[in-house]
C-alpha cells in the first residue's frame, strides 16, 4: 500500500493528488503495532546532521554586504 501511495504522490500533478493524500491519511491512521513503520515507509527516516560547534560556515565563504558588519571596526 505504501508503495502505491508513494508512486501516486510522486507521479501525480496537483489536480490528481487528492485521492492519494486521502489514502495516505487512512493508511497512516491505522492503530496497530506497525503504525511507526508505516510512518517511516511514507515519510522516510530523518537523517541526523550534527555539526561541530566550532565550525562556522560563514567563515569559509566570502563575506559581502551585511555579513561584513561584524568585521568592521569603528
Secondary structure, DSSP 4 states (H G I P E B T S, - for coil): -HHHHHHHHHH--TTT-HHHHHHHHHHHT--STTHHHHHHHHH---------TT--GGGTS---GGGGGGG---
